[in-house]
Amino acid sequence: MKRNNPFNYDVIALEKKAKVIRKLIVRTIAKANAGHPGGSLSSVEAATALFFNEMMYDPKNPELENRDRFVLSKGHCAPMLYSIFAETGQIEKKLLWTFSEQGSPLQKHSERHRMNCVEVSTGSLGQGFSMAAGMALSAKSNKYPWRTYAIIGCGECNEGQIWEPAMAASHFKLDNFCAILDYNKLQVDGTNDEVMTLKPVADKFRSFGWEVIELDGHNMTEMLAALEKARETKGKPTMLVAHTIKGKGVSFMEDRAEWHASGITKEQEIQALEDIENDY
């Protein structure tokens, strides 16, 4: 059963919106010349599908009691989340150009006390996933109708704290919990395989008792189908292992670990925006 999303975009509209979000990410980071472009760009389709098709919430009332909860566990990818908020109307778009400035509510990691459309402050790796599992457990225990969604990073999965809620969510049969692994296979120090391999990550989550769906994380049709299957899954949480490309859409960023955290110069901004517009 489809849920009450305020936009309910179809695949074509979602793909167009993802392009807009990517441009905003680039412009936001370029204005500050600081941020985390690689993982922000790789997680665009997942977040766009959630906010513009899947989740039940009210952009004009971010504290609606029965809203679905979204946690960006990889909080360093806040430019993506802020760009989503700007496009949903939860913040003014001009606020993006204050990113990382002293006193701005838009800092390099999303913070709850600065904006009530941010569910929880995140950035300390693994903690967002734990908090999301706690939200889902609260809803399950109290028979609340809302669902909890989280995006986690593959480098983040090096943290033991990821695996504790993975175990708990299965134990408590949190079928109202859907997590998306932005599996771009790179982190700040290099490839996952070089730093600490996750393979076979899908089997790992299955062994913890999760429903696991592997998909192309940049394919909107696959993303919507996976989210629908997650809603229909009973008795266990669902992990979407979304195979993605770090820096997706920008020729000089794609699949390069050095763009995990980096500023963007004016010349690079121009090239990046051209790449996104031309569907590199």
C-alpha positions in Angstrom: 0.0 0.0 0.0 1.4 3.4 -1.0 1.8 5.9 1.9 1.0 9.5 2.2 4.1 11.2 0.7 3.5 15.0 0.1 5.1 14.8 -3.4 4.6 11.3 -4.7 6.9 11.8 -7.7 7.2 9.2 -10.4 10.5 7.8 -11.7 11.1 10.5 -14.3 10.3 13.4 -11.9 12.6 11.7 -9.3 15.4 11.5 -11.7 15.0 15.2 -12.6 14.9 16.1 -8.9 18.1 14.1 -8.2 19.9 16.2 -10.8 18.7 19.4 -9.1 19.9 18.0 -5.7 23.3 17.2 -7.1 23.7 20.7 -8.5 22.8 22.2 -5.1 25.3 19.9 -3.3 28.1 21.1 -5.6 27.1 24.8 -5.3 26.8 24.5 -1.5 30.2 23.0 -1.0 31.8 25.3 -3.6 30.4 28.4 -1.8 32.1 27.2 1.4 35.0 25.6 -0.3 34.6 22.8 2.3 32.5 19.7 2.8 32.1 16.1 1.8 31.1 15.9 -1.8 31.9 12.3 -2.6 29.4 10.6 -0.3 26.9 13.4 -0.6 26.7 12.8 -4.3 26.5 9.0 -4.1 23.5 9.0 -1.7 21.3 11.4 -3.8 19.0 8.8 -5.3 18.3 7.1 -2.0 17.4 10.3 -0.2 15.4 11.7 -3.2 13.3 8.6 -3.4 12.6 8.7 0.3 11.6 12.4 0.5 9.8 12.7 -2.8 8.0 9.4 -3.0 8.3 7.1 0.0 8.1 8.8 3.4 5.1 10.1 5.2 5.8 13.6 6.5 4.7 17.2 6.3 7.4 19.7 5.1 5.5 22.5 6.7 5.3 20.7 10.0 8.6 18.8 10.6 7.5 17.7 14.1 4.2 16.1 12.9 3.6 13.3 15.5 3.1 10.4 13.1 5.7 11.4 10.5 8.2 8.9 9.3 11.6 9.4 10.8 14.8 9.8 8.7 18.3 9.6 10.1 21.4 10.4 8.0 23.8 8.3 10.0 26.7 9.3 7.8 26.2 12.9 9.1 29.2 14.3 7.2 27.1 14.1 4.1 24.9 16.9 5.4 25.2 19.0 2.2 23.0 16.3 0.6 20.4 16.5 3.4 20.4 20.3 3.4 19.8 20.3 -0.4 16.9 17.9 0.1 15.5 20.3 2.8 15.8 23.2 0.4 13.9 21.4 -2.4 11.1 20.2 -0.1 10.7 23.7 1.3 11.8 22.9 4.8 14.5 25.6 4.6 15.0 28.6 2.4 17.3 27.8 -0.5 19.5 30.9 0.2 20.4 29.3 3.5 22.5 26.8 1.6 25.0 29.5 0.8 25.7 29.9 4.6 26.9 26.3 4.9 29.8 25.9 7.3 29.8 29.6 8.3 30.0 30.5 12.0 26.5 30.8 13.4 24.8 29.1 10.5 22.4 26.3 11.2 24.0 24.4 8.4 27.2 23.0 9.7 29.4 20.2 8.2 27.5 17.6 10.3 23.7 18.0 10.7 22.6 19.1 14.2 19.2 18.7 15.7 19.4 21.7 18.0 20.0 24.0 15.0 17.1 22.8 12.8 14.0 20.8 13.9 13.7 19.1 10.5 16.9 17.2 11.5 15.7 14.3 13.6 19.0 13.7 15.4 22.5 15.1 15.4 24.8 12.7 13.6 28.4 12.4 12.4 30.0 10.3 15.1 30.1 7.1 13.0 27.6 4.4 13.9 25.6 6.4 16.4 22.9 7.5 13.9 22.1 3.9 13.1 21.8 3.1 16.8 19.4 6.0 17.3 17.4 5.1 14.2 17.0 1.5 15.6 15.9 3.0 18.9 13.2 5.1 17.1 11.9 2.1 15.3 11.8 0.1 18.6 9.9 2.9 20.3 7.3 2.9 17.4 7.0 -0.9 17.4 6.6 -1.0 21.2 4.0 1.7 21.3 2.2 0.5 18.1 2.8 3.8 16.3 2.1 3.8 12.6 5.3 5.5 11.4 8.4 4.0 9.9 12.1 4.8 10.4 14.6 5.1 7.6 18.4 5.5 7.8 21.2 6.0 5.4 24.5 4.5 6.5 28.0 4.6 4.9 30.2 1.7 4.0 33.2 3.3 5.9 30.9 3.7 8.8 30.4 0.0 8.9 33.9 -0.4 10.2 32.5 0.8 13.6 31.3 -1.9 16.0 28.4 0.3 16.9 26.8 -0.5 13.5 26.6 -4.1 14.4 25.0 -3.8 17.8 21.8 -2.2 16.5 22.0 -4.6 13.5 21.6 -7.4 16.0 19.0 -5.6 18.2 16.8 -4.7 15.2 16.6 -8.3 14.2 16.0 -9.5 17.7 13.1 -7.1 18.2 11.7 -7.9 14.7 11.7 -4.2 13.7 9.9 -4.6 10.4 9.2 -0.8 10.6 12.9 -0.1 10.1 14.6 0.2 6.7 18.2 1.1 6.3 20.1 2.0 3.1 23.8 1.2 2.8 25.4 3.7 0.5 27.9 1.2 -0.7 30.3 3.3 -2.7 33.2 1.1 -1.5 35.5 4.1 -0.7 36.2 6.0 2.5 38.6 8.7 3.6 41.7 6.6 3.6 41.1 4.6 0.5 39.0 1.6 -0.6 37.1 -0.5 1.8 39.1 -3.5 0.9 42.4 -1.7 1.7 41.1 -0.3 5.0 38.8 -3.0 6.3 36.8 -5.1 3.9 33.1 -5.4 4.3 32.7 -8.4 2.0 30.4 -10.2 1.9 28.4 -7.3 3.4 25.0 -8.5 2.2 25.6 -11.9 3.7 26.7 -10.3 7.0 23.4 -8.5 7.4 21.5 -11.6 6.3 23.3 -13.6 9.0 22.1 -11.0 11.6 18.5 -11.7 10.5 17.8 -8.9 8.1 15.9 -8.9 4.9 18.6 -7.8 2.4 18.0 -6.3 -1.1 20.9 -5.5 -3.3 20.3 -2.9 -6.0 21.9 -0.3 -8.2 21.7 2.7 -5.9 21.5 5.1 -8.8 18.5 3.4 -10.5 15.3 5.0 -9.4 13.1 2.1 -10.6 15.1 -0.4 -8.5 15.1 2.0 -5.5 11.3 2.4 -5.5 10.8 -1.4 -5.9 13.2 -2.1 -3.0 11.5 0.4 -0.7 8.1 -1.1 -1.6 9.4 -4.6 -0.8 10.8 -3.3 2.5 7.4 -2.0 3.5 5.8 -5.4 2.7 8.5 -7.3 4.7 7.1 -8.6 8.0 9.0 -9.8 11.1 12.4 -8.4 10.3 14.2 -5.1 9.4 15.3 -4.5 5.8 18.7 -3.4 4.6 19.0 -2.1 1.1 22.6 -2.6 -0.1 22.7 0.2 -2.7 25.8 -0.2 -4.9 26.8 3.4 -5.7 29.6 5.5 -7.1 31.4 8.0 -4.9 31.2 11.4 -6.5 28.4 10.2 -8.8 27.7 12.5 -11.8 31.0 14.5 -11.7 33.7 13.3 -14.1 36.7 14.2 -11.9 35.2 13.0 -8.6 33.7 9.6 -9.5 35.2 6.6 -7.7 38.1 8.7 -6.2 38.7 8.6 -2.5 40.3 12.0 -2.4 36.8 13.5 -2.9 35.6 12.1 0.4 36.3 15.4 2.0 37.3 18.4 -0.1 36.5 21.9 -1.1 35.4 22.8 -4.7 37.1 25.6 -6.5 35.2 27.9 -8.9 36.7 26.2 -11.9 35.8 22.8 -10.6 32.3 24.0 -9.8 31.7 25.0 -13.4 32.9 21.7 -14.7 30.9 19.7 -12.1 27.7 21.6 -12.9 28.2 20.9 -16.6 28.8 17.2 -16.0 25.6 17.0 -14.0 23.5 18.9 -16.5 24.9 16.7 -19.3 24.3 13.4 -17.4 28.0 12.5 -17.3 
